[in-house]
Amino acid sequence: MKKLILLAAIAAAAISCGTDRSSVLKVYNWSDYIDESVLPEFEQWYKDQTGEDITVVYQTFDVNETMLSKIEKGHEDYDVVCPSDYIIERMLNNGLILPLDFASIPDSINYIALNKSPYMLKMFKEINPDIDANEYSVPYMWGTTGIIYNTDVVSAEEAGTWDIIRNPKYNGQVLIKDAPRDVYGPVLIYLKQKELAEGSVTLQDLMKDSSDESIAAVEAYLKEVKEGVLGWEADFGKDQMTKGRGVISLNWSGDAVWAIEEAAAVGVNLDYIVPEEGSTVWFDGWVIPKYAKNIKAASYFIDFMCRPDIAIRNMEETGYVAANGAIEVLESQIDEDYEPVNLSYFFGPEADSVRVDPVLYPDLAIIERCALEHDWGQDTDKLLAMWSRVKGDNASSMTYVIIVIAIVALGAGYFVSKKNKRGRKHGRK
């Protein structure tokens, strides 16, 4: 990574001195969200395909809004960025991304067209009913929101409802993502079970519901939850679960995979479940921002990321699921130790009974009760204000203890293997 940063700095300095941008590709991605070895391979592949030299300037961010601000306010000339779902929606609505143009890419290497997942096509169409986001963005990684739980303490039945986070039996042992958007949706789904059963609202309706009434209901519920919360965490929750300090964590599926693997190595038994009431799905995707300078190389880069072998390598490095419908990607995940799941929604009818990790690839029955989160536009401030009131100044004393422990642990584990870096570290607001 240090080498990449140095090369990026050198290239950035050259750009500022007037270097022709046709030979430079500026990529802005999440930290620890790619197999870094694919970057020089892309440079060679691009040369092989086009006869042109390209140098990748690769930079990273940790919060969606940091990336967005640089483009929206700073007019930064990044050629490719990787926002989360709701930020793609916001950028699309505000005219901050360019439509994709792959006319220059030969059909034989158009990996985007060759490896599209029908599920991802459907989800991207739901971003904006008036503009097909598939024409502006290509999915990269995806997952669900659910509950990581300690199977020695918590039963699957208990963990199968969002109300587990309010169960007094587990006071002081509950970890919740410091991610208001990813907490609001599941809680509102739980609170609106009657309306969902009656058919007076749909899951998608709830994902767009920023009414004062719904915000107040979620706030009241979370204030009940608060006293039992061990920590509101950005990234240390999964680590605390592996150490047995927490027994319940409202978390993302990618973090769950990491936690389950790490915990098993030290004799702690964890599992992950999407509660029966329903949940949310999330994804991150590649887009070409409005102020991009090298659209051709950006198009080739996005296409290269969709090549099955590259998607598999990025998936293995990050621990997250590639949003890629190639049969090679599915085959790379087959494991006879798992029970069959129905992935026909993602890979097509031939994948109606395949043995893969159900945390990474949920069964169709689970996906059918999940919805896509949406951007709230100007009402986002209402969400953030509610979240601030919930957390307030009176977080439990254990929250601060756990933060100190986590900081010490992070310092002690700085030189652990790259595998231990796996897990979603995305700032979502």
KELO-185768 format. One record per atom (N, C-alpha, C): z, x, y. Coordinates in steps of 0.02 Angstrom, whole numbers, plus 50000, padded with zeros to 5 digits. Layout:
<atoms>
ZXY...
</atoms>
This chain:
<atoms>
500005004149940500005000050000500005004350063500375009950062500395014350120499705017050135499325018550081498645021050091498215015750124498295009450102497905004050132498075003150205498725003550221498935002750290498655008350333498655014550307498375020150344497635019150356497275017150304496555015950311496425010350361496845005250359496754999650405496855001950477497365006250487497505008750554496925012950580496655017250535496085021450555495485017150572495355012250529494775007850540494865003750603495475001350614495604997350674495505001450737495715007750734495615012250792494865013350804494495014050750493775015050756493445008950787493675002950764493394996750791493504996350866494124998150887494284997750958493875002550999493605007750966493205012651002492455010851001492305004950973491625002550977491215003050914491535004150856491165004550793490804997950780490204998250752489814992350735490204988250683490354982050699490754977850654490374975650593489724976750589489344974750531489534978850469489874984350479490084988550422490834988150411491174983450444491894982650437492064975350423492494974250374492734967550357493484967250367493714962950411494424962250425494704956350385495164957850340495474952850296496214952250312496454946150319497154944850337497444940250283497904942850242498154939250184498914939750180499214935650136499934935950124500134942650094500744944650106501024950650075501054949649999500924955049961500984954949888500594949149857499984948049881499604942149859498904944049836498834950149812498184952349786498294958749745497854959949698497834966449664497464971149711497824975749741497524979949793496934984149769496904985349703496354989349677495674985849681495684979149691495044975649696494694976849763495064979249813494764980149879494234985549880494394991649855493854996649852493294994649804493464990849753492944988449707492464983649743492754979549787492314975149826491834979149870492084984449900491654988549943491054991249904491174993549843490634996049801490164990449779490464984849760490074979049738489624976549794489894976349854489504974149913488914978849925489044985249918488514990349925487974989249872488194987949811487714986949756487284980749767487594975549795487234969149803486784969049864487004972349918486644971749982486314978150005486524983849976486294990250000486624992450064487144988750085487494990250148488204992750134488424997350177489114999750172489584994750205490194994350177490714990150207491384993550197491814993050247492504995550243492964989650254493424988450208493904983050214494504985350254494654981850308495274982750345495734977150323496234978950284496664973950252497354973850284497554968050311498204967250343498564961150314499224961050320499604955650288500074952150337500264946050319500744942050358501224938750309501774936050335502274932750293502414925550314502134923450370502234916650394501574913750417501404907850393500784904550412500664904550487501194902650523501114901750595500984908250632501204913850603501044920350633500294921550631500004920450573499284921150566498914916450612499124910150613498784905050654498814906750728499384909150751499464910750822498994916350843498904921250799498464926850815497744924550824497544919550786496864916950792496804911950848497274907150849497234901750898497354904050969497854908350978498034910551046497754917451062497744921851012497524928651024496784929751012496444924750983495724925250969495564931550929496004933350882495894939150840495264938250798494894943650789494244943150755494294944650680494794941850647494824942450574494224938850544493944941850492493364938950460493554934150403494114935550370494354931250315495114930850320495384924750316496104923850313496264919050256496904918750236497114914750179497694910150197497564904750234498094900150253498314895550195498884892450205499114887250159498774880650175498844875850130498514869350134498554866050202499174865150228499254861450290498974865350350498964871950345498684875950399497914875650397497634875450336496914874350331496734867750365497134862650352497024856150383497064856650459497574860050483497654860750556497074864550587496874869950555496324873950581495664870050579495574866250526494974862050520494954856850575495514853550586495554848250637495454851050707495654857350718495624860350785495014864750795494544864550747493934868350755494024875850753494504878250713494654885350712494354889050652493984885450610493654888750554492924886850552492524891450527491804890450524491584887650457491064883650457490804881250392490544887150351490634886750286490414892250243489654892150235489374898050236488654898650228488504904050176488344901950117488224906650062487484907250045487064905450092486344905650080486104912750065486474917750090486264924650079486474927450011486894923649975487134925949910486694923149854486394927349813485974924949759486344920249711486004915449684486314910649638486654914049579486374919649556486644923049497487334925749507487524927049570488194929649584488584925049630488384918749633488754913949674489334911249633489874915249628490444913649586490824907549612490764906049676491094900149703490804893849671490134893449672489794887649644489874887349568489874893249536489904893449463490594891749435491124892749475491804892349448492254887349484491944882349514492354877349549492734873049500493374871849516493774867249476493684860249503493564855349460493494848449485494114845949521494694848249499495314846249532495354848949603495164855349611495184858249677494674855049724494084853449697493594849949738493884843349764494214839749720494514833349738495064834149790495504839049779496064840049825495824842149894495324846349897495074848549962494744842850001494444838149964494144832349998494684827950029495294828250002495834824150028496154827150091495984833250108496284836350167496124832350229495484830650237495264826750295494714822050271494834815450275494334810650249493674810850286493674813650346493064813750387492684820250382493014825550359492694832150353492844834850284492334836550246492444839350179492664846650185493304847950171493564854750178493244859550130492914857050077492564861450031491994865250065491754862550120491224865850157491494871250204492164871750210492464876450256492964881250222493144879950161493664883950130493574884150054493864889350024493824890349952494534891649927494784887849879495464888749854495574895549821496174898149829496344904749801496884904249747497484901949766498034900949719498334894049731498674891449679498974884749687499584884149642499964878649652500554877449611500884870949630501474869849600501864863749612502544865549641502884860449664503584861049686504014857349636504564860449616504994857349566505684860249564506004859849507506694862149498506724867649445506984873549465507174878649416507904877149397508054877249332508734875649314508964880049255509614881249253509934885149200510054880449140509684881549086509724876949029510384877248991510784882449004511444882848971511954878449007511784876349068512254872449109511984865549125511344865149139511024859049161510544856549107510554850149093510094847349043509424845749075508904845349034508244843649059508244836649091508634832149062508684825349089508984825549160509504829549169509814830049236509324833049286508974838149265508514841649310507874837649322507784832249285507164828349290507164823449347507644823849392507654819649452507834823949512507534822349569507694826149630508424825349650508734819949627509434818749646509914823849616509664828249573510074833649546510364837949601509994838549657510244842849711510834839749747510964833349735511534829949766512104828849716512014830849655512514829649603513134833949616513714830749628514324834549643514544839149587514314837849528514474842049470514254849249482513744850249524513464856949534513564859449606514074856849638514234859249706514314866749708514014869849758514064877149765513614881049719513184877549682512734880949635512004879049645511864875949702511194873349717510854877749770510254880049755509854883949803509254879849823509114879749888508554875749913508124880149958507464879649948507004883449989507094881850063507104887050104507114886150176506404884850199506154879150177505454877150188505444869650200505534867450261505624860250275505084855850247504464858050250503904853950226503954852750151504154857950114504184857450041504804854050016505284852950060505884849150042505814841850063505534840850122505454834050149505054829650101504484832150077504054828150035504394825549972504684830049931505024827649870505604822949884505994824349937506564819949952506304812949972505784812750012505514806250033505234802449972504904806049927504654802949866505234799849827505794803449822506374800849787506644794549821506694794849887506984789249925506534783049925505894784049913505424778449917505194776149847505604777049797505414775149729505274767649723505654763549757505554756249753504874754449782504714757249840504074755649873503484758249832503574764049801503044766749759502924762249698503474759849668503414755549609503094748949627503234746449686502944740049709502214740749729502014746949744501334748049766501224747049841501784746249878501724745249950501564751849987501694757549953501504764149980501234768249922500854773449939500614778249889500914785049904500854789549856501094796349868500754799449928500114798349934499754801249992499994798250057500174791750057500464788750117501094792450138501514793950089502154797250104502044804350131501524807750107501394814550131501164814650204500954808950229500744808450299501264804850342501824803050312502334799050345502804803350388502684803250453503124806850499503504801950544503604795850519503954790750558504674792750570504954790450625505654791850641506114789150586505924783450557506334780350505506374784850444505804787450422505794791650362506144798250375506034801250433506364807550450507124806550450507354801050478508074799650480508354798750409507974795450366508204794350297508264801050259507764805350267507784811850234508354816050263508444815750328508984819550359509664817350333509774810850328510414808350303510544810650232510024810450191510094812550122510254819950118509894824050155510014831250153510694833250180510954829450226511624830850251512144829450197512004824750153512444823650096512394829550047511804832150040511674837649994512004844150018512024844950084512184851450114512824854750090513354850850081513994853950063513974857149994513514855149952513464858149886512964863749881512644865549938512114870549937512404877549940512224881549892512424888549891512044892649943511414890949954511024894550003510364891150018510164891450082509494889350103509104895850106508634896750062508364903450052507614903850061507394909550087506684910750095506384914150034506784918450001506514921949943507034924149892507674923949910508174926749865508414921849812508214915549816508464910549770508304911949698507684913849684507494915149615507894920949586508044925949628508444931549605509154929349588509434924949629510104922549616510134918249552509594914849538509564910949476509564915649415509224921249419509204925849363509884928949350510304929249401510974932149393511494926949377511294920649371511764915349353512204913149410512064915349472512474913249529512304906249552511694904249538511494897349551511264894349485511304887749478511074884449416510514879549430510374878149494509834873649514509484876549575508834876549574508464879049631507854874749644507804871649703507204868149723506704873449744506164874149706505754880149714505024878849695504624884149699503914883749683503794886349612503264883949582503124885649512503014893149502502704896549550502604903749543503254907549541503724905749583504384908849582504744907149517504604901249490504924899249427504704903849370504054905349367503804909849314504154916549318504184919249378504514925749389505244925349366505604920149390506314919449374506434918649300506034914549266506124913449195506044919949156505524923749173505404930149139505964935149151506164935849214506684940649231507364938649201507514932249202508154929849176508204931049100507654929749065507654930648993507834937748973507624942549014507754949549000508494951349004508884947249039509604948649046510024943149014509714939048972510094934148935510264927748972509924926449027510024920149064509434915649048509574909449030509054904849008508874899849063508264900449089508024896149142507404892249119507294886649151506684882749140506494879449206505914876249206505644873149267505384866249250505494861549295505264854749283505044851549349504534847449345504324843249402504664836549392505134834549435505514828449425505074822249416505354817449380504974811549359504754807249417505104807549474504914803249530504244805149561504044811449550503424813949582503574820049624503054823449645503154829549684502534831149724502514837349747501944839649788501604845549754500964846249768500594852249749500434856049813500384862549807500194866749864499624871349843499274874049891498774879149877498664883249939498384889149929498154893449983497414894549973497044895250026496324895950019496024900650070495434903250054495074907850099494664903850150494694905950212494274903050265494004908550309493474906950345493184911550395493364908850464493804912350501494034909750565493474909550618493604905650668493124904450722492884910850755493324915850761493144921950799492934927750754492754926250691492524931350645491904934750671491834941250656491264945250678490784947050621491024946650559490604948650503490594943050451490224937850466490204931950424489874933450357489364937650356489024939250294489504942650245489834947850267490294951450223490884946850203491104942550249491644937850234491434933150177490824930750180490564926250128490544929750060490314935950060490294939849998491004941249972491464942550017492154943949995492464937849962492384932049992492654925849963492334924649895491694925849891491334925049828491604929849775491724936049794491984941049748492664939149722493084936149764493744933949743493704928449690493144925049687493054919749638492734922149573492574928549568492314931249506492864930949454492744928349395493284927149347493734933149333493454939049322493874944849307494314946749366494054945849426494454947349486495004942149495494834935749483495334930449487495904931649438495734933849378496244935149326496694940949347496404946149374496804951949395497274950049453497024946249500497454944049555498014939449531497844935449482498344930849453498894934749417498694939749378499174943749341499614947949388499334950149442499714954349489500224950249528500034944249549500464940349593500934935649556500754933749494501154928949457500984921749473500484920649514500274913849532499624911949498499444905649502498884902949465498254902949509497734906249485497104906149520496814899149520496574897049579496274890349585495544890849565495414893249506494754895049483494624891449417494064887749413493924883749355493524887149301493464893749304493064897349253493404897049185493014896249133493284896049065493624902649047493374908249076493684914749063494394914949088494524911649145495204911349172495664907549125495424901849101495814897949053495954901948990495444905148963495524908948901496024914648908496074917448968496544922948980497264920648977497374914148982498054911448983498274908148918497824907848870497994904548806498554908348771499054904548749499634907348714499854902248662499794904048599499944899348545500674897548540501104900948577501814899248576501974892748613501504890448654501614884448694501324878248660501604872548677501334866148653500694864548693500244860748664499624859048699499744854848761499364856148813499384852048874498664850048891498614844648928497964841848947497764844649015497294849249016497044852249078496334850049093496134844249067495454841749079495324840749153495844839049191495764837949263495564844349299495754850049271495644856449305495024860149279494944860349213494404864249182493844859949152493944853449150493444849149120493664846349053493284841649024493494838048964493634842348903493334848248900493454852548842494154855548842494514854848897495194857648903495724852248898495604847148856496084841648852496674843148807496664848848772497224850748729497224858348720497544861848767497554869148765498274871648770498394877348741499064880048739499144885448793499454883448848499584888048903500284886548930500524890948972501184889949004501154883749048501544878549032501514872249071501824872949141502184878349153502434879549221501844881549266501414885649240500824887749279500314882149283500174879049227499674873749224499994867349200500184862849246500514856649226500034851949189500304848049144499924843149108499654837749156499104834549137498804829249178499314823949197499764822149151500254816949165500714818949223500854825349230501264827749286500864827749351500254830249348499834830549407499704823549436499664818649393499534811849416500104809049459500694812149457501234809949500501394815149554500894819149571500974824049624500474822649680500654824549741500224823249799500164829549842499634829649881499494835149927499864834249993500214839450015500544839050080500024839150136500214836250193499754836050250500084838750313499654840950358499884843250423500084837250466500614837950503500854832550546500614833150619500254838350634500034839250703500624840050750500614836150804501144836550854501824834450827501824830450774502454828150745502804833550705502484839250696502804844850660503464846750693503494846350759504104848050795504684843450774504524837250758505044832650735505334834950668504894837350625505114839850560505564845950568505354850650610505744856750620506414855250653506424850450699507054848550732507534845450682507274841150638507694838250585507984843650541507564848350521507784853750477508334857850510508254859150573508764862950610509424859150612509384852550621510004848650622510344848550554509944848250501510234848150433510604854550419510274860150432510594866650417511164867950466511044866550530511564867250582511924873750580512524873650608512944879650612513464879750557513514874250520514064873750471513814874150400513334878650389513134879950319513744882350282513764881150217514354883050179514474890550183515094892450179515254899650183514904903550128514784900250072514454903750017513734905550035513434901750082512754903550104512744910550132513234912150174513244918750205513424924150154513864922450108514034927250055513424928950014513044923749997512474924849953511934928749990511864927650056511374931450094511554938850094512184940450103512404947450102512274950550034512444946749981512324949249913511584950549902511174945849926510454946549916510174952649953510424953850014510184959650052510364966050016510974966449991511184972349953510754973249892510634967649856510234967949795509524970249810509244967749865508574969649884508534977049899509044979549932509054986649948509104990849885509524988649839509614992349776508994992149733508624986649738508044985849695507394987749727507414991549781506804993149818506294996749776506525000949729506065004949691505925002249621506054995749611505914992949545505164992249536504964990349475504254990049459503904984749500503234985349505502844980649544502894973549516503034972949452503104966349422503654962449457504174965849478504734962449509504584959949579503994961649605503804959049670503454952349664503304950349602502934944149593503334938249617502994933649649503324927649672503084925949742503094919549756502824917049819503314918549875503084922249925503514924049982503234921150047502944915250042502584912350098503044908650145502984909850210503344906050260502964899650274503264893950257502954887450269503404883350314503114880650367503514876550413503224869550420
</atoms>
